[in-house]
Structures are given as structure tokens and as C-alpha cells.
Amino acid sequence: MTKLDYALASFRNGFTCSAAVFSAFSEDLGLDQETAKRCSCGFGAGISKTGNICGAVSGAILAIGLKYGKTKQGDDAATEKTRALVWEFMQEFTKRHGSVNCTELLGYNLSNPDEYEKARNNKLFVTKCPELVGDATAILEKIL
């Protein structure tokens, strides 16, 4: 199964967008998928329905950090590499979708229960969100 197939299947099976993207890459980076899903769960729906950064983007940033992030004091090159790759990822995602912000991407503020229901009724979680998960996964695969 490809990373894209895995991420989309995870999302369709009820995992958050962040968990779907992050866990698709986690085992290759030394972290089991169960732990990856658990620690990234809260980033879904624009950081727990707050309308902030898209969960698919958050999952990708977690994967970049897991692979390249700083682990030793003084290793500023790791920080710079991580930041550069996150920047590259965000630029490409924004180029494709116009934003990395969940509210802007979906057109609804998920922190508002009425707007959340409108997004659900308009089937954005089964149409738009899988597209975002897929693109985040594809972009990340090129970067990692």
C-alpha cells in the first residue's frame, strides 16, 4: 500500500487528517503508527476544531520534524533544515490550495457548531478533506 493509499484509507476510516498524514510516514521514521496516530490526533480539524492550521498540514510538519528535527544542543543546522523543509511544504500546499488555514480551506469555522454542521452537510469532510490529505501526503513524499 502506498503512503497516499494508507493516508486516505486512515482518514476514511475515521482517523483525523493529521493522524492520517503523520502515521503514513511514521514507521519509516522509527515511530509506530499507533503512537503516531495517538500523538497527532489533536491536530485534526484545524487543531481540534479551532479553525487554525489544517490538520493535514500539521501531520506533515510533524513528519518533517520527526525526520530532521533538532535533538542535540547546538545542532542549529537541524533546526534550519527542518524550518526550510516546512517552509517548502507550506509554500507548495498554499500554491495548490490558497492557504494552510482550515477555516479558509473549508470556508467554515469548525469551532462554531452551526458552521461545523454546515460543513458536514455539504460533505466537505468526504470531498475536500480527502483532497487536502492526499495533497499533503504527496507533497510530503517529495520532500522527505
N, C-alpha and C positions, 0 to 999 in steps of 0.2 A: 504494500500500500504506500502510495506517495505521501509526502508531508501534506500536500494540498488535500488529498482524499481524506487523510486522517483528521486534519483540522475541520474540514467541512462535516465529516461524519460526527465528530465530537460535538460540534455546535448543534447539529440537527438532533443529536441525542440528549440535548438539554444542558450541556456544559456552557459556561459563559464564553463570550467571544475571546476574552483574554486567555482563559484556560485552554480553549481550543487551539489558539495560535501557539502559545508558550509550550504546551505539552507535546505539540507536533515535533518540536526540536529538542526537547529536554533530554531524552535518553542519549542522543548523540553528544550532548554536552555534559553527561555524567550525573543527571538527576532523573530519578524515576518519574514516570508520567503521573502517577497518583499524587506524589508530593508536588509536582509542578501544577497540577490542577487545583490542589488544595491552596497553595500559596498565591495563586493568581486569580482565584475565584472573585475576590472583592473588587477587582478592577473592571469587571464586566459592566455593560450598560453605562458607560461614561463614568466610571468609578462609582459603582453601586447606586445607579440611577440619580447621580448628581448633575448629569449633563456635561461633565468635563471631558477629558481626553477619551477618545474611542477606546474601548477595551481591546479591540484587535491590535491597535497601535501599542497599547500598554503591554500586551503579551509579547509583541515583537521587541520592544525595548527591554523587557526582562530577559529575553533570549540573548540579545546583544550583550547585555551586562553579564549574563552567566558565562558567555564565551570569552569576553575581552575585559571585563571589569577589573578594577584595581584590587589586589589582595595583599599587597605588601607596601608598607610605608615607604614613601619616596618614589614609587613607581608611577610617576606622573605621566609617563608615556602611555600607560594602560588607560588612564583617565581620558587623555586626549584622543586615543584611538576609539574608545567607547563613544565619546561625545561626537566625534566625526562620523562614525557609522550611524548613530542615532539621528544626527542631522541629515545624513544622506537618505536614510529611511523616511524620515518625516517629509523631506522635500519631494521624494518620489510619490509618496502616498498623497500629499497635498496636490501635486500635479495631476494625479488621477481623479481626486475627489473634491478638491477645492478647500479642504480643511482636514484637521485631525480631531476636531471637537465633535463629540457625539450629538449634541443638540443641533449644530449646524449641518452635520451629515444627514441626520434623520428628519430635520425640520420640526422636531417636537422636543420639548423639555421633559425628559423622563422623570424628573423629580416631582412634576405635577401629575397627580394621579389621573386627572382627566386627559391630559396630553399623552400619558403613557397608554391609556386605553385607546385613544385615537390612533396612536402608532401601531398598537396591536391589531385594532380593527382594520387598519389599512395594510395589514400584513407585512409591515416593514421588517419584522423580526424573521420572516421567512423569505423575503425578497432582497431587501437592501443589505441587511446584516450579513448574510452569507457571502454577498459580493465583497463586502469590506473584509471579512475573514479571509476570503480567497485571495484578494489582492495583497493584504498584509503578509500572508504566508508566501506568496510568490515573490514579493519584493524582498522579504527576509531571506528566502532561499538564495537569492542572487548575492546578497550582502555577506551572509555567513560563509 
